Each structure stands twice: as structure tokens, then as C-alpha cells.
Amino acid sequence: MTDIHAAHTPVDLGGVLENTFAQLPETLFERVLPTPVSDPSLLALNQALASSLGLDADRLASVDGVSVLAGNALAKGSVPIATAYAGHQFGNWVPQLGDGRAIFIGERIDETGLRQEVQLKGAGRTAWSRGGDGRCALGPAIREYVLSEAMHALGVPTTRALAVLATGDMILRETLLPGAIVVRIARSHVRVGTFQYFTARGDLDTLRSLMTHVIDNHFVEAANAERPALALLDEVVKRQAELVAQWMSVGFIHGVMNTDNCCIVGDTIDYGPAAFMDEFNSHKVFSSIDVQGRYAWANQPQMAHWNLGNFAQCLLPLIDEDMEVAVPLAQQSVNAFADGYKSAWAHKLSAKLGLPDASAADLGHRYLGLLEEAGADFTQGFRALGDYTTAQSLFEQLIPEFDQWWTDRDAALRMADVSAEQARICMAAQNPVRIPRNHQVESVIQSALSGDMTPLQELVAALAHPYTDDESYSAYEQPPQITERVTHTYCGT
């Protein structure tokens, strides 16, 4: 075991890390070294992502590279920190949360010129561990790897996973479980809760520094606006509206849309109890702790809106010193979410029916109603729309209603001057063949726990091109049998 507390030469991963966040006021973070693990081993490495970050995959897979990814050694330029944040969890205010088991080790500029943060999730205790061990179990690490990479392939903005490692140590949850680290890559780990932490403490100077950092790195046009804080709010509202519409369009349920899981840059972050629906149920919940259904599929837009209201409150003193000026401006900005989301969702829903604009939103809602009444599979229900016979077979008890809907959809296509072939091409690009189904994710986790990583590799390969028909991956298209259904997912903390 390499001890990062001992003097040694930092590891060269094929590129030096930076850490601009660590140059901000130290009220934003704690300088902390990852806690070494006993016997790290690489279970999965995202070579394409490594390449996009300008990192050498072979070096990452080497003994020294694995030591860095496991937190047993430091990479060149690394400045490890854990960041502070607060948040509303299921509507309840928690003034101090923070990175209790994640350590941000540095940044890389990717091939597109964007700055990407590298974080080790499960790297040990920090000032914000709140009595926890700072570790991650293997199952949740694999779930995050699979789901985040699947979301990326689906075209939904998301954090990504560079690697999963076994630590060689057991951790105690309800029982002893194998420990793991997931190496997460994100444009930013700043959350609504990060702003809330300093608003609650009345620390306007740090709040302003945080806002400036976010604008300079992710919202550069806001810097030249008359009111940069308001321009930032406007853009965050827009991105969240678009993000949630994309979640809804692929049947994704985040599960813990707390303000500390609402990423400022508009990416999906934290995949603890996240899941994709099989049979369509607009009130579907998977998270074992969401007993009231606060974050059900249909509630996600209003929950995003609620989170944005909390973000706006943080920015008020930065929008204008006079609250009589700031409040109406912020309120107007947040109120724009409703129309922004409605427009984004209408475009996504129309495209899923083969229409090029938002004109088919009502038809889309009618189709969702048919799917729900029939208990049909969400993903297969939309993919089947390329063929009448296949689609009709999903609605055995609702054939007259479905036939009327199909007739109305055909009329809408003619009115929009869209041919059947054009509609099929449009639908094929919007309706995935494969999603990370819960029973399949749980199956690869169980295989990994027994030491077999091949099912994980095969599932990740199947999900890499979700919109492409491929007979060799047909097994991954199937909904679960009754005995395979996963009804609850867990946070993994």
C-alpha cells in the first residue's frame, strides 16, 4: 500500500492536474488527503473518457495509476479538497452537509476546451462526514458508473465515471460489504446547496467569490451583463428546465432531487437511488427513502422549480442591494422555468412521436395516458411507434382508443408534411432501444460482488449506443419478468 502521507514523487498520468477551485477562499473547502486503502484494484476504466481528458489509459491502469485513482498516491498538480455545502433534503433544511465521502483531486481541460473536475467518491473521511466512514460500497459505485455513462450515451447532460476500483477493504452498512471508489468527472460539483451554505452564514464575500468562479468557468456571457447574478440565475433556470425535460423523455427518475443534488451547470449528479421506469406509471418512485413520493417521475418539474426558488434566494443580495429591486427580478427569472420547461418538454414529446416541433404535445400526453392505462413499458412503448402492428400489440384492452390516437397522429404528420419515413427517422433518434434497466443493473452488481466483471463490461457496451438496433444486444431490451422486478433503490451512503 502506497502511503500518500509519506514523501514521494507525484504520479504522472500523462497530464498534470490543476485546481482552480482551491484558489478560492478556504471557507469553500477543506484541504484533505484521501485515506489510503489496503489493496486497490481496477474494476472498470472508461478509456474513451480518459482519452478525452488527455490522460493515458495505460498509465491509469498501471500500479501507480491505480494508486492515484484509489487515493493512495497523488497525481502531478493535484490539490485534494472536500467542498462545503448545505441543502434541503426532502424539503427539510440541513445547514451543513458537504463532501462527506468525496475528495476533489484536481481538474483537466478536455478535448473540447472545457474544464472537468476529477473527484474520488468513497475516498475517506472529511470534515463533513458527520460520523460516517467516508467510504462507498461496491454496488452503488457500479450503479453510478452504469447509469451516468448510459445517460451520457442517451445525450442527457450528466457527470461521468472514469473508473471504478475495489479497495480491498470491507465497510459496514446493514452488513459488511466490499468497499469501492468511483472516479467521477464533472464540469462542476457546485450545487444549489453550495450557495445555500454561505447564504445561511451571511457570508456575502464568499458567496460573491463562488458566483464569480461559476460565471468565469461556466457562464461567461453573464459576466458582461448589467446584473451578472441575474444573468446567472436566468441561465441556470433555462438549463434546469431543459435537463428535467430530458429526464422525463427517457423515463428517468432521479430519486433525490434535494438542493444539494441540483448541479448549477445543469448536469445530472448523484445516482444513488436513481432508476429508469419499466412499465409507465407517472407517479412511480423507486427510492426507498422517498415514502411520500416527493420525487416521483411526474413531480420532477415542480421539484426543480422549487430548488431554483431556493437558488434565487441565495443570489438576491448579489442581484441588487435593495431587496425591493432584487426580489421581483429574481421572481420573474424563476417564474420563467414553467414556460421554459413546458416548451422543452413539448419539443421532446413531439419528437418522440416523429414530429419536428412542439405541435404534438397534446398527442404525446394522450399517448402517455394510454401507456399508463395499459401498464405498457415506457421505453418499448415509444420505440414501437415506428410500426403500427407492433405498437398496437401493447394495447390489447385499449385497441379502439389506440387506433383513434394513431389516426390522429397520422393526421398530424400529414398536416406537418412529414412522411412516414421521416417520422421513423426522427423517432429512432429520440426513442432509445436500450436503457439501464434496474434488474440488469442489479444483476451485474451481484456478478461483480462474486468477482465476475464480464457482465458489467457487456452491459456498458450494450448501453453505449442506445438508439441503434443491434440484434446482438437484444437481451438488454427486455423488461423484467415479474420475479426480476426491482421495486426499491437505495442511496448507498
C-alpha positions as MATLAB code, in Angstrom:
seq = 'MTDIHAAHTPVDLGGVLENTFAQLPETLFERVLPTPVSDPSLLALNQALASSLGLDADRLASVDGVSVLAGNALAKGSVPIATAYAGHQFGNWVPQLGDGRAIFIGERIDETGLRQEVQLKGAGRTAWSRGGDGRCALGPAIREYVLSEAMHALGVPTTRALAVLATGDMILRETLLPGAIVVRIARSHVRVGTFQYFTARGDLDTLRSLMTHVIDNHFVEAANAERPALALLDEVVKRQAELVAQWMSVGFIHGVMNTDNCCIVGDTIDYGPAAFMDEFNSHKVFSSIDVQGRYAWANQPQMAHWNLGNFAQCLLPLIDEDMEVAVPLAQQSVNAFADGYKSAWAHKLSAKLGLPDASAADLGHRYLGLLEEAGADFTQGFRALGDYTTAQSLFEQLIPEFDQWWTDRDAALRMADVSAEQARICMAAQNPVRIPRNHQVESVIQSALSGDMTPLQELVAALAHPYTDDESYSAYEQPPQITERVTHTYCGT';
ca = [
       0.000    0.000    0.000;
       1.378    3.400   -1.030;
       1.015    5.970    1.741;
       0.230    9.468    0.459;
       1.332   10.864    3.812;
       4.899    9.803    3.053;
       7.168   11.898    0.862;
       7.174   10.647   -2.715;
       7.145   11.884   -6.289;
       3.654   12.705   -7.612;
       2.457   10.322  -10.316;
       2.399   11.438  -13.951;
      -0.875   10.281  -15.528;
       0.003   11.680  -18.922;
      -1.141   15.155  -17.948;
      -0.835   17.491  -14.973;
      -3.913   18.264  -12.849;
      -4.905   21.783  -11.863;
      -7.283   23.019   -9.166;
      -8.691   26.492   -9.702;
     -11.359   25.867   -7.069;
      -8.626   25.503   -4.461;
      -7.565   29.091   -5.243;
     -10.897   30.400   -3.911;
     -11.457   31.409   -0.255;
     -10.781   28.444    2.015;
     -14.202   28.832    3.591;
     -15.386   26.933    0.500;
     -13.428   23.780    1.211;
     -11.151   21.746    3.450;
      -7.722   20.628    2.315;
      -7.728   16.897    2.993;
      -5.840   13.863    1.764;
      -7.720   10.735    0.750;
      -7.460    7.925    3.283;
      -5.329    5.100    1.835;
      -6.947    1.741    1.140;
      -5.360   -1.654    1.668;
      -5.418   -3.373   -1.725;
      -6.779   -1.285   -4.615;
      -7.661   -2.932   -7.906;
      -9.152   -1.504  -11.081;
     -12.553   -2.999  -11.944;
     -13.630   -0.702  -14.798;
     -11.847    2.023  -16.740;
     -13.536    4.370  -19.198;
     -10.805    4.580  -21.817;
     -12.697    6.922  -24.138;
     -13.280    9.388  -21.313;
      -9.637    9.136  -20.231;
      -8.573    9.978  -23.766;
     -10.927   12.972  -23.924;
      -9.267   14.281  -20.747;
      -5.809   13.903  -22.241;
      -4.924   11.152  -19.772;
      -3.068    7.992  -20.695;
      -5.336    4.974  -20.132;
      -2.351    2.634  -19.839;
      -0.851    4.789  -17.104;
      -4.181    4.933  -15.304;
      -4.320    1.142  -15.362;
      -0.739    0.804  -14.090;
       0.114    0.216  -10.436;
       0.916    3.912   -9.947;
      -2.223    4.994  -11.809;
      -4.432    2.746   -9.707;
      -2.774    4.175   -6.584;
      -3.848    7.675   -7.660;
      -7.403    6.636   -8.527;
      -7.716    4.834   -5.192;
      -6.376    7.806   -3.223;
      -3.154    6.088   -2.172;
      -0.971    8.481   -4.181;
      -1.252   11.942   -5.695;
      -1.113   12.906   -9.360;
       1.108   15.722  -10.547;
      -0.573   19.051   -9.760;
      -3.222   17.513   -7.517;
      -4.589   19.633   -4.671;
      -7.096   17.414   -2.829;
     -10.030   19.180   -1.202;
     -13.513   18.443    0.125;
     -16.101   21.142   -0.515;
     -18.722   22.652    1.763;
     -22.427   22.745    1.012;
     -25.794   22.664    2.762;
     -29.193   21.752    1.395;
     -32.867   20.994    1.685;
     -33.258   17.218    1.926;
     -36.826   16.150    1.134;
     -37.824   19.725    1.926;
     -36.081   19.807    5.303;
     -33.273   22.312    5.823;
     -29.862   20.850    6.760;
     -27.341   23.663    7.317;
     -24.204   21.545    6.974;
     -23.694   18.666    4.538;
     -20.598   18.878    2.321;
     -18.365   16.250    0.738;
     -18.531   13.627    3.442;
     -17.011   10.853    1.341;
     -15.800   12.548   -1.817;
     -12.477   14.279   -2.414;
     -11.904   16.567   -5.376;
      -8.314   15.939   -6.506;
      -7.974   18.308   -9.464;
      -9.103   19.457  -12.893;
      -8.302   18.704  -16.515;
      -9.098   20.617  -19.699;
     -10.824   18.161  -22.024;
     -10.551   17.869  -25.792;
     -13.353   20.410  -26.291;
     -11.638   23.017  -24.119;
     -13.942   22.562  -21.126;
     -12.582   22.301  -17.599;
     -13.513   18.993  -15.954;
     -13.222   18.175  -12.245;
     -11.894   14.826  -11.017;
     -13.405   13.524   -7.791;
     -12.801   10.331   -5.832;
     -16.105    9.212   -4.338;
     -15.541    6.927   -1.372;
     -12.057    8.284   -0.612;
     -12.409    8.545    3.158;
     -13.485   10.872    5.921;
     -13.569   14.651    5.695;
     -14.739   17.471    7.942;
     -18.254   16.851    6.590;
     -18.503   13.087    7.152;
     -20.874   13.599   10.127;
     -19.687   10.446   11.858;
     -19.635    8.358    8.675;
     -16.703    6.333    7.396;
     -16.326    8.310    4.165;
     -16.447    5.146    2.116;
     -18.560    3.768   -0.721;
     -19.789    0.225   -1.240;
     -19.146   -1.607   -4.491;
     -22.824   -1.848   -5.508;
     -23.546    1.912   -5.504;
     -20.226    2.592   -7.261;
     -21.169    0.259  -10.108;
     -24.686    1.715  -10.278;
     -23.261    5.229  -10.686;
     -20.797    4.051  -13.339;
     -23.501    2.307  -15.388;
     -26.212    4.962  -15.058;
     -24.043    8.019  -15.617;
     -22.404    6.548  -18.715;
     -25.804    5.414  -20.015;
     -27.158    8.931  -19.531;
     -24.208   10.347  -21.455;
     -24.896    7.938  -24.302;
     -28.567    8.953  -24.271;
     -27.485   12.564  -24.761;
     -28.600   13.787  -21.334;
     -26.220   16.225  -19.577;
     -24.535   14.347  -16.746;
     -21.490   13.809  -14.623;
     -19.485   10.857  -15.871;
     -17.492    7.973  -14.456;
     -13.829    7.481  -15.286;
     -13.266    4.346  -13.221;
     -14.471    2.015  -10.503;
     -11.986    0.462   -8.103;
     -12.240   -2.133   -5.374;
     -10.428   -1.016   -2.234;
      -9.704   -4.416   -0.718;
     -11.460   -3.268    2.463;
     -14.876   -4.175    3.845;
     -17.259   -1.452    5.012;
     -20.147   -1.741    7.419;
     -23.648   -0.781    6.335;
     -26.539   -3.078    7.284;
     -23.916   -5.781    6.764;
     -20.286   -5.962    5.713;
     -19.835   -5.019    2.056;
     -16.837   -4.725   -0.281;
     -15.558   -1.150   -0.428;
     -15.100    0.749   -3.687;
     -14.232    4.117   -5.172;
     -15.899    5.639   -8.206;
     -13.863    8.307  -10.000;
     -16.381   10.933  -11.041;
     -15.806   13.559  -13.727;
     -17.916   16.714  -13.725;
     -17.903   20.119  -15.335;
     -18.651   21.357  -11.838;
     -19.628   19.916   -8.479;
     -21.104   23.254   -7.339;
     -24.707   22.786   -6.261;
     -27.588   24.988   -5.175;
     -26.642   23.764   -1.708;
     -23.140   25.229   -2.091;
     -24.664   28.691   -2.383;
     -27.102   27.942    0.429;
     -24.247   27.093    2.801;
     -22.844   30.625    2.638;
     -26.195   32.379    2.420;
     -27.190   30.722    5.704;
     -23.995   32.035    7.293;
     -24.393   35.541    5.939;
     -21.015   35.225    4.204;
     -21.560   37.566    1.283;
     -17.869   37.780    0.359;
     -17.539   34.009   -0.176;
     -20.908   33.936   -1.937;
     -19.642   36.556   -4.375;
     -16.373   34.668   -4.934;
     -18.320   31.471   -5.616;
     -20.603   33.217   -8.072;
     -17.649   34.772   -9.902;
     -15.925   31.388  -10.169;
     -19.054   29.753  -11.577;
     -19.620   32.548  -14.090;
     -15.983   32.685  -15.237;
     -15.843   28.935  -15.817;
     -19.343   28.052  -16.998;
     -21.472   31.128  -17.790;
     -19.003   33.575  -19.336;
     -21.656   35.661  -21.101;
     -23.195   36.535  -17.733;
     -20.013   38.349  -16.718;
     -20.780   41.257  -19.052;
     -24.466   41.517  -18.183;
     -25.829   44.548  -16.345;
     -26.619   42.264  -13.414;
     -24.325   39.193  -13.625;
     -26.103   37.422  -10.759;
     -29.469   37.767  -12.505;
     -27.993   36.617  -15.817;
     -26.579   33.593  -13.986;
     -29.976   32.814  -12.497;
     -31.653   33.135  -15.903;
     -29.242   30.647  -17.445;
     -29.436   28.152  -14.577;
     -33.246   28.248  -14.812;
     -33.043   27.587  -18.552;
     -30.632   24.679  -18.164;
     -32.644   23.036  -15.408;
     -35.830   23.253  -17.495;
     -34.095   21.554  -20.409;
     -32.447   18.936  -18.186;
     -35.658   17.836  -16.484;
     -37.459   17.631  -19.848;
     -34.724   15.255  -20.996;
     -35.094   13.164  -17.822;
     -38.808   12.878  -18.413;
     -38.357   11.892  -22.051;
     -36.314    8.782  -21.219;
     -38.336    7.728  -18.167;
     -35.596    8.654  -15.711;
     -36.366    9.187  -12.020;
     -33.592   10.891  -10.072;
     -34.888    9.889   -6.661;
     -33.184   12.547   -4.501;
     -33.742   15.959   -6.073;
     -32.575   17.750   -2.947;
     -30.974   21.168   -3.374;
     -27.588   19.613   -2.615;
     -28.096   17.349   -5.651;
     -29.048   20.175   -8.005;
     -25.937   20.969  -10.059;
     -25.579   24.616  -11.078;
     -24.271   23.859  -14.580;
     -27.329   21.762  -15.461;
     -25.856   18.268  -15.314;
     -27.366   15.198  -13.677;
     -25.461   14.499  -10.472;
     -25.662   11.804   -7.774;
     -27.129    8.491   -8.907;
     -27.830    6.888   -5.520;
     -31.440    5.668   -5.842;
     -31.824    6.820   -9.455;
     -33.658    4.475  -11.819;
     -35.394    4.198  -15.179;
     -39.015    3.148  -15.415;
     -40.118   -0.096  -16.980;
     -43.945   -0.056  -17.102;
     -45.149    3.533  -17.265;
     -46.544    4.999  -14.072;
     -46.482    8.774  -13.812;
     -46.309    8.561  -10.015;
     -43.523    5.983   -9.999;
     -40.996    6.138   -7.157;
     -38.051    3.814   -6.603;
     -36.105    5.498   -3.802;
     -36.537    3.568   -0.565;
     -36.490    6.799    1.451;
     -38.996    8.726   -0.687;
     -42.008    7.347    1.166;
     -44.226   10.332    0.291;
     -43.420   10.280   -3.432;
     -41.950   13.779   -3.346;
     -39.591   12.984   -6.225;
     -41.861   10.773   -8.338;
     -41.461   10.986  -12.134;
     -44.351   13.418  -12.585;
     -43.196   15.643   -9.711;
     -39.701   16.288  -11.030;
     -40.526   19.547  -12.879;
     -42.123   21.188   -9.835;
     -39.279   19.991   -7.606;
     -36.717   21.542   -9.948;
     -38.755   24.754   -9.824;
     -38.713   24.629   -6.018;
     -34.938   24.140   -5.986;
     -34.497   27.135   -8.265;
     -36.518   29.284   -5.885;
     -34.008   28.432   -3.186;
     -31.118   29.266   -5.507;
     -32.698   32.631   -6.312;
     -32.895   33.472   -2.611;
     -29.138   32.985   -2.359;
     -28.485   35.400   -5.218;
     -30.757   38.215   -4.025;
     -28.043   40.369   -2.392;
     -25.841   39.851   -5.466;
     -28.624   40.904   -7.833;
     -29.210   44.175   -6.024;
     -28.569   45.524   -2.545;
     -32.155   46.818   -2.491;
     -34.447   43.840   -1.859;
     -37.382   45.728   -3.340;
     -35.467   45.659   -6.615;
     -33.862   42.221   -6.296;
     -36.894   40.169   -5.291;
     -39.161   40.979   -8.284;
     -36.286   40.440  -10.707;
     -35.427   37.066   -9.187;
     -39.070   36.050   -9.036;
     -39.542   36.836  -12.713;
     -36.481   34.772  -13.558;
     -37.614   31.751  -11.542;
     -41.154   32.031  -12.900;
     -39.707   31.596  -16.398;
     -38.997   27.968  -15.504;
     -42.617   26.956  -16.053;
     -42.744   28.158  -19.659;
     -39.187   27.010  -20.326;
     -39.923   23.516  -19.116;
     -43.273   23.374  -20.922;
     -41.587   24.318  -24.194;
     -38.660   21.906  -23.744;
     -40.980   19.040  -22.792;
     -43.345   19.776  -25.692;
     -40.439   19.621  -28.148;
     -39.111   16.368  -26.675;
     -42.544   14.751  -26.571;
     -43.374   15.802  -30.131;
     -40.073   14.493  -31.439;
     -40.740   11.151  -29.739;
     -43.855   10.935  -31.947;
     -41.927   11.806  -35.106;
     -42.936   15.446  -35.381;
     -40.276   18.142  -35.744;
     -41.683   20.849  -33.479;
     -43.792   21.184  -30.340;
     -47.112   20.820  -32.165;
     -47.819   17.271  -30.974;
     -47.564   17.814  -27.229;
     -51.264   17.078  -26.709;
     -50.944   13.874  -28.732;
     -47.945   12.980  -26.620;
     -49.857   13.428  -23.386;
     -52.684   11.308  -24.770;
     -50.202    8.568  -25.631;
     -48.723    8.698  -22.137;
     -52.240    8.240  -20.810;
     -52.695    5.126  -22.975;
     -49.347    3.713  -21.856;
     -50.238    4.258  -18.222;
     -53.684    2.739  -18.514;
     -52.285   -0.287  -20.340;
     -49.348   -0.640  -17.950;
     -47.109   -0.757  -21.017;
     -43.347   -0.420  -20.945;
     -42.275    3.224  -21.323;
     -39.206    2.607  -23.493;
     -40.723   -0.103  -25.692;
     -43.964    1.856  -25.947;
     -42.272    4.761  -27.699;
     -39.801    2.703  -29.726;
     -42.712    0.640  -31.092;
     -44.269    3.678  -32.766;
     -42.268    3.009  -35.910;
     -44.635    0.135  -36.714;
     -48.426    0.106  -36.280;
     -48.772   -3.624  -35.596;
     -46.001   -3.655  -33.011;
     -47.406   -0.592  -31.263;
     -50.993   -1.861  -31.285;
     -49.939   -5.114  -29.614;
     -49.147   -3.141  -26.451;
     -52.768   -2.092  -26.012;
     -54.828   -5.276  -26.030;
     -57.644   -3.800  -23.909;
     -57.440   -0.339  -25.471;
     -57.304   -1.039  -29.206;
     -60.166    1.325  -30.185;
     -58.567    4.150  -28.200;
     -55.141    3.392  -29.631;
     -56.452    3.189  -33.198;
     -58.101    6.595  -32.827;
     -54.872    8.003  -31.440;
     -52.905    6.503  -34.355;
     -55.337    8.061  -36.831;
     -54.944   11.449  -35.137;
     -51.159   11.125  -35.133;
     -51.196   10.294  -38.866;
     -53.290   13.406  -39.480;
     -50.775   15.484  -37.524;
     -47.934   14.084  -39.648;
     -49.783   14.972  -42.864;
     -50.531   18.464  -41.583;
     -46.841   18.942  -40.782;
     -45.888   17.496  -44.197;
     -43.836   14.742  -42.535;
     -43.622   11.411  -44.357;
     -43.812    8.098  -42.531;
     -40.112    7.527  -43.242;
     -39.146   10.959  -41.936;
     -41.167   10.282  -38.795;
     -39.424    6.929  -38.295;
     -36.001    8.551  -38.602;
     -36.976   11.242  -36.107;
     -38.414    8.721  -33.639;
     -35.405    6.423  -33.917;
     -33.175    9.304  -32.850;
     -35.370   10.173  -29.858;
     -36.598    6.828  -28.538;
     -33.876    4.529  -27.204;
     -33.877    0.790  -27.774;
     -31.967    0.139  -24.563;
     -31.853    1.798  -21.162;
     -30.109    0.650  -17.966;
     -32.973   -1.426  -16.636;
     -32.950   -1.912  -12.883;
     -32.965   -5.696  -12.954;
     -29.994   -5.737  -15.318;
     -28.046   -3.239  -13.219;
     -28.715   -5.289  -10.082;
     -27.655   -8.428  -11.919;
     -24.258   -7.017  -12.897;
     -23.780   -5.747   -9.339;
     -24.371   -9.247   -7.982;
     -21.922  -10.666  -10.508;
     -19.336   -8.070   -9.523;
     -19.790   -8.924   -5.862;
     -18.929  -12.515   -6.745;
     -15.834  -11.370   -8.643;
     -17.132  -11.558  -12.230;
     -16.829   -8.221  -14.069;
     -17.726   -9.555  -17.528;
     -21.498   -8.858  -17.183;
     -20.687   -5.233  -16.274;
     -18.493   -4.833  -19.345;
     -21.186   -6.356  -21.552;
     -23.941   -4.143  -20.142;
     -21.860   -0.983  -20.557;
     -21.135   -1.978  -24.172;
     -24.843   -2.588  -24.842;
     -25.778    0.820  -23.468;
     -23.093    2.738  -25.368;
     -25.293    3.136  -28.492;
     -28.831    3.205  -27.088;
     -30.595    4.429  -30.235;
     -29.126    1.782  -32.560;
     -30.868   -1.530  -33.224;
     -28.408   -4.347  -32.660;
     -29.571   -7.944  -32.570;
     -26.545   -8.968  -30.514;
     -27.831   -6.796  -27.661;
     -31.493   -7.792  -27.883;
     -31.422   -9.373  -24.409;
     -30.819   -5.910  -22.936;
     -34.029   -4.561  -24.479;
     -36.345   -6.761  -22.457;
     -38.383   -5.544  -19.475;
     -38.057   -7.623  -16.315;
     -40.123  -10.685  -15.637;
     -42.348  -10.350  -12.578;
     -39.781  -12.143  -10.431;
     -36.988   -9.837  -11.694;
     -38.646   -6.518  -10.877;
     -36.700   -4.106   -8.706;
     -39.119   -2.066   -6.630;
     -36.710   -0.134   -4.400;
     -33.347    1.525   -4.916;
     -31.063    2.904   -2.233;
     -28.830    5.927   -1.627;
     -25.725    3.892   -0.881;
     -24.374    6.290    1.736;
];
